Amino acid sequence: MNKPLTPAPQRAEPALTAHRPTREEAEAAVRTLLLWAGDDPAREGLVDTPARVARAYEEFFSGYREDPVELLARSFEETEGYDEMVVLRDIRLESHCEHHMVPIIGRAHVAYLPAGRVVGISKLARVVEAYARRLQIQEKLTSQIANSINDVLQPRGVAVLIEASHQCMTTRGVHKPGVSMITSRMLGAFREDAGLRREFLSLTRGGTPAPEA
């Protein structure tokens, strides 16, 4: 039976205190950046760039218009008593570094141990996307995904692992291509049970867990 959950109290997101500019103001800001970079926003190749950038930003940062709690609030209790690990791995992740506003590209692996209810698997991917499509640091992104699943579904445990490449490191600064960053957040049974953590890590690496000795 498909029933809405009563979500647990959520951590408040930072309030937007500044006035949100109009599209025209956003496009004017892009023209200013083009001038500052040393080019002419009036030339043929750039004349439509401000509008294109504004549209791209709507897509890049669409997560600010998504409510992860709402995405998770509808779950299913007809599970025939299923209480083993649910794992969704290799979720494509596209975010932007909040320090330099350049891409973070990687993948997320999400798992939880149901406590009587499960959620549609597409909702897990959409929660990842809702938080990823904001200005982020990877550590915060990892915690936000895990905390939301834990607070709303109230499972026995949650595990989130993110592997990503940061263009603020690969295309500028130290210029170190091929470097990836790994972060994880383990809650409930995944934090308490080392064997469970090993099973999750084995599954996300594409293997099957070895039997316990």
Sequence and secondary structure as in RCSB ss.txt:
>XXXX:A:sequence
MNKPLTPAPQRAEPALTAHRPTREEAEAAVRTLLLWAGDDPAREGLVDTPARVARAYEEFFSGYREDPVELLARS
FEETEGYDEMVVLRDIRLESHCEHHMVPIIGRAHVAYLPAGRVVGISKLARVVEAYARRLQIQEKLTSQIANSIN
DVLQPRGVAVLIEASHQCMTTRGVHKPGVSMITSRMLGAFREDAGLRREFLSLTRGGTPAPEA
>XXXX:A:secstr
 EEE             S    HHHHHHHHHHHHHHHT  TTSTTTTTHHHHHHHHHHHHTGGGG  HHHHHSEE
E  STT  S EEEEEEEEEEEETTT  EEEEEEEEEEE SS B  HHHHHHHHHHHHSSEE HHHHHHHHHHHHH
HHH  SEEEEEEEEEEHHHHSSTT  TT  EEEEEEEEHHHH HHHHHHHHHHHTT       
